Amino acid sequence: MRDFDDLVAEADASDVTGWDFGWLEGRATEERPPWGYARLLAHRLGQVRSALDIDTGGGEVVGAAPVLPERMVVTEGWPPNAERARALLGPRGVEVVETPQGAPLPFPDGAFELVTSRHPVRPDWAEIARVLQHGGCYFAQHVGPASAFELIEFFLGPLPEQRKGRDSRQEVAEAEANGLTITDLRIARCRMEFFDIGAVVWTLRRCVWWVPDFTVERYRDRLRDLDALLRSEGPFVAHSSRHLIEARRSG
């Protein structure tokens, strides 16, 4: 394994825009949920005339669909990701809309037959229900509770209250309170492995909400501790939580 400073410097200088984790090839792994979200999404996008994808990242998941609706719109709150999404999806006629996190969706009521999202920052159920047509569907893969917390707590210490967030039962209650009917809910807990400290640095730079104040300099001592563990004990193991959720607007 290369030395600590070399691995960290490489990861700290690498591009982390978009939602492509190919940089981690051979350096980290994450088991995928059994349902195959991208495949299921592609099927649904090919069956409707209008769709909205929320928090699209660089548009990679939507871009993998072979057929897109007549009207396809995506939203993204981080300008570098929105730029990547325009480059990827613009040639296919997709409208990319930059939306500040927490702001109302800039679309009229009942604008879309299908609303989707892969790992939304925080689902706004009232807005999702509002922009759906009557009988329209919300189809998404959400991050579940305590996802990757083994790694997060290595840097931040115990976070017992934060572990309770993103609970699928609470999300179901919120969706139903906003007039949506849950038609499918599946839950998975998936193994993650990090093989070198560069993979950890790159991931923490990409997933900025995991350790919000992360910089290499601020956490250098803790990174050295983890590097020593990786060299002596092998891969660092964490677990991601995911749930697939489908809901319809019936009223």
N, C-alpha and C positions, 0 to 999 in steps of 0.2 A: 504494500500500500504506500502511495506517495506520502510525503511529509505533510504535517498539519498546515503550515503556512501556505504551501502550494495549493492544497485542496481548497482551503478557505478563500484565497485570493481569486482562484478561478471561478468559484461559485458566486462570489461577491460581485464579480465583473460581468456575469452572464445575463442575458436578456431574460426577463421574467414576465413579459407582457403576453397577453392571450391566455388561452386555456389548454395549451398543448404541453404535456408533461414529458415529451420525448427526450428532453435533456437528462432525465433520470434513468434512461435505459441502462441496465446493468448496474445501477448504483442504488436503486430503491425499487421496491415492488409494492403493489397494493392489490389484494384480491378484489375482484369485481362482484357486485351483487348478482344473484342468479338470473334476474329477469331480463337483462340486456336492454337498458333504457334507450340507447341510441337507435337500436333496431326497431323497438316499439314506437319511438317517436317518429322515425322515418315513415313507418306505415301510416300513422295518423296524419302526418302532414300531407301525404298523398291522397287523403280521402276528403279534404275540406277545401273550401274556396278562400277562406281568410284565416290567418293565424297570427298570434303575437307571441314572441319568445322574450321573456323577462330576464334581465341580468345575463345576457348572452355571452359575456366574456369576449373573446375574439371571433365569435360566430362559428367555432369549429364544429359544435354538435349539430347545429342547423345545417351547416355546410356539407355535412356528411350525408344528408338525405338526398336521394337521387331525384325526387320530384318534390317541388314546393308548391304551395297554394298560389292561386292567381294574385292574391294580395298577401305578402309576407312582410311582417314588420318585426324588428328586434329592438330592445332597449338595452342600454349599457350606461353605467354611471361613471366609469373611469375612462377619461379621454384616450389614453394610449390603446386600451382595448377597443374602444369604439372605432378608432382609426383602423385597427387590424380587421375589425368586422366589416367595415366599408370596403376595404381592399379585397376581402374574401367573398363577400356576399353581394356587393354592389353590382358586379357584372351579371348576376343572376336576377337583378331587378328587385332585390330586397331593400326595404327602407330601414336605415339605421338611425335611431333616435336617442340622443344623449339625454338622460333623465337623472337629476340629482337624487341621491338615496333618500327615501322617505317622502318624496314629493308625489302628488297625485299623478296617475298616468295621463298623459296629454292626448287622450282619445275620447270620443263621445260614447255615451251609453250604448251597450249592445253592439259594439263595433266589430267583434270577432267571434267566429264560430268555435275557435280553439285557442286557448291560452296555455302556454307551456313554460317550463323553466327547469334547468338542471342546476341544482344547488343555489337557489335564490338566497340573497343576503338575509332577507326577512320577508316572508310572504305577507302582502297586504291584502287580506281576504276581502275587505270591503271593495277595494279597487278591482281586484280580480273578478268578483261577482258583477260589479258595475259594467265592465267593458265586455263581458260575455253576452252573447245572444241568449234569448230564452231557449233552453235545451242545449246550450253550448257546454263544452267540456274543458275543465282544467286538468292537465296531465303533466306530472312533474316528478322529479327525483329530488328529495330534500336531504340535507345533512341532518342526522339524528343527534341524540344527546351524547355528551362525553366523547365526541369524535376526536381521535388522535390525542386524547388528554394525557396519555402516558408521556408523550413528548412535550406537550404544552406544560404540564406540571413539573417536568424535569427542569424547565427554565423559570417558571413562575411560582412553584410551590403548590401546595394543596388548594384546590378551588371547589369546595363542596357545593356552593350555591350555583356556580356556573355550570356544573355537571348536570343540573336539572333542566337546563334550557333545551329548546328544540325538541321537546317531547311530542311524539306523534299524537298522543291522546289529547293534548292541549290544542294542537293544530286542528284536529278533527272538530273539537268543540268550537273553535273560532270560525272554521269554515261553515259549519252548520248554523252558527249564530248569524251569519251573513247570507243565508239563503241558499247555500250549496248543499247538495246531497252526496255523501261519500259513496262511491260505487266500487272502489278497490283500495286496499291498503296492505302493503307488504313491507316487512322489516328485515334488515340484514345487518350483521356485525361482521366486518371483514378485516383480515389480518394485513398489517403493513410492516415492511421491514426496510430499515435504512442501513446500507452497507458501509458508507464512509461519511465523514463529517461534511464534505462538500455537498452531498445530497441533502443533509439537514439544513445547511445554510441556504441553499437554493430554495428549498421548500418553504422555509420561514420567510424568505423575501417574497415568495410568490403568494403564500397564504398569510397576508399581513395581519389578519384578524386573530391568528393563533397566538402570537406573542406581539401585541400591538406596538411596543416600543423597541422591537428588535433592530439592532444593528450589530455588525461583527465586533466593533470596538466595545460597545456596551456589554456584550455578553461573551467576550473573548475567554475569560477564565472558565465560564461554564462550558463553553464549546471545547476547551482543552480537556475538561473533565470527561465530557462525552466522547471525545476522540480517544482518550485512554481506554474507556470502556469498550468501544468498538474494536480496538486493537487487541484487547485482552479477552473479551467475552464473545465477540462476533456481533451479528446484526442486532440493532436496537429494534425491538418489537413494539408496535402500537396497534390500535384497532380503530377503524373508521366505522361510523354508524350511518346507515342510509335507510330511507323509506320511500317507497314508490306510492304515490297518492293520485287517485283519480276522483274527480268530483264533477257533478253536473248542476247547472243552474236550471231549476225546474219552475221557479216562480217568476 
